[in-house]
Amino acid sequence: MEKRVLFDFDIEFTNGGGIQGQKFRLDIEGDDISDEELAQYIVEDMRLLMVDKVSILNKKIINEKHKRQD
């Protein structure tokens, strides 16, 4: 079975405001991903600007078929 990471996140912006995600799922290579790598991936993939702080919460690696098409 392939690996995915299930997590919540909270992103704060330098100009105020923020966004949150709950029970977000992401395909990963290997058996783990660091919070720093996960935060960087979210920011880059969503093309977010002026990010101040990213918090990764409730991270859990799960066995589940990958969904994303390359």
Phi, psi and omega in degrees: 000148180276161184257143173224159175247134179248127186199167170250154176216156178224124181241128177252142180255150181293335181263017179098159178080181180181178176223156179227153174224138179238139179054040179285140180239141182217133175293139177227156172267136178086195186259356183199164175212137180286158176300322181295316178295319180296315178299315180298318179299314180301311183299314181290316183293326179271358179055048181275142178244160175058038179281130178263308186214138175238125176248129176255128185231150172054039183288134180214131176273130182234157173267115182198144180299138177296142182255330188287133175266131179278000000 
